[in-house]
Amino acid sequence: MDDRSGRSIVILTGAGISKESGLSTFRDADGLWATVRIEDVATPQAFRSNPVRVHDFYNARRRQMADPAVQPNAAHVALARLEAEWPGELLLVTQNIDDLHERAGSHAVLHMHGELLKLRCGHCQVVLEWRGDASVGTPCPSCGHVAGLRPHVVWFGEMPLGMEAIYAALDACDLFISIGTSGAVYPAAGFVEEVRRHGHAHSVELNLEPSLGVSAFDEAIHGPATDIVPAFVERVLTRGW
Ligand code: APR
């Protein structure tokens, strides 16, 4: 039996992995938070005080996902290959709300900040696939309430999804890879410290530039995701780490 089958991998991705697919990051000079304020579109208070504006922001991002030019890139494809070919367990935790990992062929994806192509009803809590625009007047197809539907995304001040499963995987894994994330937003920014304190994994940062937390990683490789992620995946599959 392949002795790698007992070795598990956890991958964390952020906006940097989707940048070369044409989606903006948040904190780069041309990032989303340079054009719109977090307090206006990405908090529960923003949605309470101006739901039209918040829906408009996410409607625009949802429409962008339907643009034929926005496709999974070589980094997404490489991670899908790693999942397909790695004989042990693998969990891909993403902060991204786009569906590019799934479109590249990844299955074990946990969207800790939710998903752009879903809405959630604040009345009955049903989660629905949603590809079109949403508005305050859209009735919930499940319970019929109007004004209850919100983007199924985790806003600042809200609890990310799947944290119990994520920490269990981090504590048990043998390799932790962080890709395309600035290390500015917790709890994801603290995953490498979790691995250092409670786990035993070799930790690797793959990012365009050193992240805020780079010194906590055992190894760091810097460059565009479409170059460095396929190369790192090839290395893991052929030589390990
Ligand atoms: N290849 C690799 N990394 C890249 C590339 C690229 N082509 N382009 C940019 N990056 C890097 C940047 O250098 C930066 O360190 O990706 C990182 C993106 O950082 P952020 O914009 O802060 O995105 P992220 O870390 O995913 O943000 C976390 O913040 O506002 C929220 O909820 C939002 O999930 C998001 C969270």
Boltz pocket constraint, residues with backbone or C-beta under 6 A from the ligand:
constraints:
  - pocket:
      binder: B
      contacts: [[A, 13], [A, 14], [A, 15], [A, 16], [A, 17], [A, 19], [A, 20], [A, 25], [A, 26], [A, 27], [A, 28], [A, 31], [A, 95], [A, 96], [A, 113], [A, 154], [A, 179], [A, 180], [A, 181], [A, 182], [A, 183], [A, 184], [A, 185], [A, 206], [A, 207], [A, 208], [A, 209], [A, 210], [A, 211], [A, 223], [A, 224], [A, 225], [A, 226]]
      max_distance: 6.0
